[in-house]
């Protein structure tokens, strides 16, 4: 069981969506998971409220994760953290890599409060983002997502790589230039093929 559940990938292609039910109802198995990935085809996979709750419960049981990918309908971001179901944080002390199809909304921001070892974060494009604590994700080195988060990320985190999606404005470039202590080595926009060089004046 320790080897079987160490790395779990759930997808339509694999035809193993029922694995979420197993992990949600058997905590001794969910605690064995180190890497978890779920990818559901939007519009194709009919995910009802019951399945969403099971996914929420399964994720709360995987406290020993190091890698997590959640690519499901964007309206289901509450599966990461839901105040209505539990106002307390679930801590993921070993989580280093997190990728999701959600924008950085309130649920994602609250989830990040419990990931002190996170090194890599990928979120979906959004015109704005939720504000999270300055003490959250203190070790983050790689960020992939919209530039609207830069003002919260750069001042206190050792960012070395930025992969930005959406519009990169002059204000974002100036913000990068004004943060030489944590300025990334590489800034790449998804809208361009070439890295954007930023030098402090």
Buried (B, 14 or more C-beta within 10 A) or exposed (E): EEEEBEEBBBBEEEEBBEBBBBBBEBBEBBBBBBBBBBBBEEEEBEBEEEBBBBBBBBBBBBBBBBBBBBBBBBEBBBBBBBEEEEEEEBEBEBBBBBBBBBBBBBBBBBBBBBBBBBBBBBBBBBEEBBEBEEEBBEEBBBBBBBBBBBBBBBEBBEBBBBBBBBEBEEEBBEBBEEBEEBBBEEBBBBEEEEBBEBEEE
